[in-house]
Amino acid sequence: MTTVYGLSNCDTCRKARKWLDRFGVAHAFVDYREQPPTPDMLAQWKEQVGGWDLMVNKSSTTWRNLSPHRKAPGSDAEWRLLLREYPQLIRRPLVVTDNGVVSQGFSDKGFKQRFSID
């Protein structure tokens, strides 16, 4: 089953979930705040999306309000700590399919390609 990670109150996450419902794609939703990703999950996601910088939404209010020191983690451990403390920094939605493939964000075209829907 596909798992969608995000925030319950995120408009983009809601759109993605409605899209999956409309096209009959079975999925579960996990709110980052209620069930923060484990350090291992964060590390696996980072590898698949191309690094920490690509995993983080740097245009978010949360990011802008961080101190300069927090915006420059020097190690994987510091990144994992930051994202466990502020899971809302992770680009949303983060989608993991049964085969372990991870993607971020939502668009109709992107989801149609991802889920092989014409």
Buried (B, 14 or more C-beta within 10 A) or exposed (E): EBBBBBBEEBEBBBBBBEBBEEEEBEBEBBBBEEEBBEBEBBBBBBEBBEEBEEBBBEEBEEBEEBEEEBEEBEEEEBBBBBBBEBBBBBBBBBBBBEEEEBBBBBEEEBBEEBBEEE
